[in-house]
Amino acid sequence: MTTKPWILFDIGGVFALADDGNWQPRFSAHLRERAGLDVGAFGERVDAAELPRLDLEQGVEAEYWRRLGDALGFDAATRADVRAEFWDAYCGTPNAELLTYARSMPAHVGRAALSNSSDGAREEEERRFGLSSVVDPISYSHEIGVAKPDAAAYATALSRMGAGPEHVLFIDDHQFSLDGAAAAGIRDHLHTDNATTIAAIEEFLEPYVA
């Protein structure tokens, strides 16, 4: 097991700037309006569609949009439109400063990501942000079948990094995710702005400077 330092990043709200926690209900309301349904009817149709779990299952995105489109009476063009709108809202815009900083880290520092995600996120985020040039490995919840703050999510990330928890700093914008990391023995930092996050990383890395 390596003793080199690792910085483990969340993606949404850290590398990707989305209106996290708010875009989801807005997107749902937008779908309901496009379908011309009231709240009750919309909920009933979505529940009856028995949609697959995008956050914990892989290879189900096409089926998800097919079932949802059928439930809401969308034609193929409308399904394509709402799918594109979903990914625009989900991904948001790149946090260019933090991405540039992560790319510039010294070679002896490992960079990885652990993200609660939706099926299709790897492809969409790679296309928009080029994450494979910034972090490796990336542990997505829809690929590993478990999400933060479940202990298994952190165990999977540590295993993929080949790192002990004492050599990892986890950056996330949600306290519940940090609490899960702390329970796994991983040092953590709540991301609120780039300056304090970069300062926390620099402090963590000080003992590893040759």
DACOR-V375505 format. One record per residue. N is the residue number from 1. PSI is psi as a letter, one per 20 degrees, with the letter a starting at -180 (* if undefined). Layout:
BEGIN
n->N psi->PSI
n->N psi->PSI
END
This chain:
BEGIN
n->1 psi->p
n->2 psi->q
n->3 psi->j
n->4 psi->q
n->5 psi->q
n->6 psi->p
n->7 psi->o
n->8 psi->o
n->9 psi->q
n->10 psi->r
n->11 psi->f
n->12 psi->p
n->13 psi->i
n->14 psi->f
n->15 psi->h
n->16 psi->p
n->17 psi->n
n->18 psi->r
n->19 psi->m
n->20 psi->p
n->21 psi->i
n->22 psi->h
n->23 psi->h
n->24 psi->g
n->25 psi->h
n->26 psi->g
n->27 psi->g
n->28 psi->g
n->29 psi->h
n->30 psi->g
n->31 psi->g
n->32 psi->g
n->33 psi->g
n->34 psi->h
n->35 psi->i
n->36 psi->k
n->37 psi->q
n->38 psi->r
n->39 psi->g
n->40 psi->g
n->41 psi->h
n->42 psi->g
n->43 psi->g
n->44 psi->g
n->45 psi->g
n->46 psi->g
n->47 psi->g
n->48 psi->h
n->49 psi->i
n->50 psi->l
n->51 psi->q
n->52 psi->q
n->53 psi->n
n->54 psi->h
n->55 psi->i
n->56 psi->j
n->57 psi->q
n->58 psi->q
n->59 psi->k
n->60 psi->j
n->61 psi->g
n->62 psi->g
n->63 psi->h
n->64 psi->g
n->65 psi->h
n->66 psi->g
n->67 psi->g
n->68 psi->g
n->69 psi->g
n->70 psi->g
n->71 psi->h
n->72 psi->j
n->73 psi->k
n->74 psi->q
n->75 psi->r
n->76 psi->h
n->77 psi->g
n->78 psi->h
n->79 psi->g
n->80 psi->g
n->81 psi->g
n->82 psi->h
n->83 psi->g
n->84 psi->h
n->85 psi->h
n->86 psi->g
n->87 psi->h
n->88 psi->g
n->89 psi->g
n->90 psi->g
n->91 psi->h
n->92 psi->b
n->93 psi->q
n->94 psi->q
n->95 psi->n
n->96 psi->h
n->97 psi->g
n->98 psi->h
n->99 psi->g
n->100 psi->g
n->101 psi->g
n->102 psi->g
n->103 psi->h
n->104 psi->j
n->105 psi->q
n->106 psi->q
n->107 psi->h
n->108 psi->i
n->109 psi->p
n->110 psi->q
n->111 psi->p
n->112 psi->r
n->113 psi->q
n->114 psi->o
n->115 psi->p
n->116 psi->p
n->117 psi->r
n->118 psi->q
n->119 psi->p
n->120 psi->i
n->121 psi->h
n->122 psi->g
n->123 psi->g
n->124 psi->g
n->125 psi->h
n->126 psi->g
n->127 psi->h
n->128 psi->h
n->129 psi->i
n->130 psi->l
n->131 psi->h
n->132 psi->h
n->133 psi->i
n->134 psi->g
n->135 psi->q
n->136 psi->p
n->137 psi->r
n->138 psi->p
n->139 psi->o
n->140 psi->p
n->141 psi->h
n->142 psi->i
n->143 psi->h
n->144 psi->i
n->145 psi->j
n->146 psi->q
n->147 psi->q
n->148 psi->p
n->149 psi->k
n->150 psi->p
n->151 psi->h
n->152 psi->h
n->153 psi->g
n->154 psi->h
n->155 psi->h
n->156 psi->g
n->157 psi->g
n->158 psi->g
n->159 psi->g
n->160 psi->h
n->161 psi->h
n->162 psi->k
n->163 psi->q
n->164 psi->q
n->165 psi->h
n->166 psi->i
n->167 psi->j
n->168 psi->p
n->169 psi->p
n->170 psi->p
n->171 psi->p
n->172 psi->q
n->173 psi->j
n->174 psi->p
n->175 psi->h
n->176 psi->h
n->177 psi->h
n->178 psi->h
n->179 psi->h
n->180 psi->h
n->181 psi->g
n->182 psi->h
n->183 psi->h
n->184 psi->j
n->185 psi->j
n->186 psi->p
n->187 psi->q
n->188 psi->q
n->189 psi->p
n->190 psi->o
n->191 psi->o
n->192 psi->h
n->193 psi->r
n->194 psi->h
n->195 psi->g
n->196 psi->h
n->197 psi->g
n->198 psi->h
n->199 psi->g
n->200 psi->h
n->201 psi->g
n->202 psi->g
n->203 psi->g
n->204 psi->h
n->205 psi->i
n->206 psi->g
n->207 psi->i
n->208 psi->i
n->209 psi->p
n->210 psi->*
END
